[in-house]
Amino acid sequence: MIYLKSKSVNLNDVHHKVYSAIAIVAQIYEAHGSDLVITSVRDSKHGKHSLHYVGKAFDIRIWNIKVDKYVLGKELQKALGDEYDVVVEKDHIHIEYDPK
């Protein structure tokens, strides 16, 4: 299942590749027996040039999954491929569509 952290999570004008990534991430979470919780897309405060502001990035909750966050980050990166950057943060994972 895919959940939004709150009603304030803004999915307006999100790039279609973000939706593709969310579907892949949800499958991985499901395989680990957890629901995917999206905590931010085009909302909240991020760095000045963050891809969140142009609908090409999202953050996901990690405390609800029973696998090490770095192992999960590597698994997500492998599944998403080189078009995406997966960044493991202290309390969440940031995923952005950033083809080189």
Secondary structure, DSSP 8 states (H G I E B T S, - for coil): -EEESSTT---TT--HHHHHHHHHHHHHHHHTT--EEEEESS-S---TT-GGGGT-EEEEE-TTSSS-HHHHHHHHHHHH-TTEEEEE-SSEEEEEE---
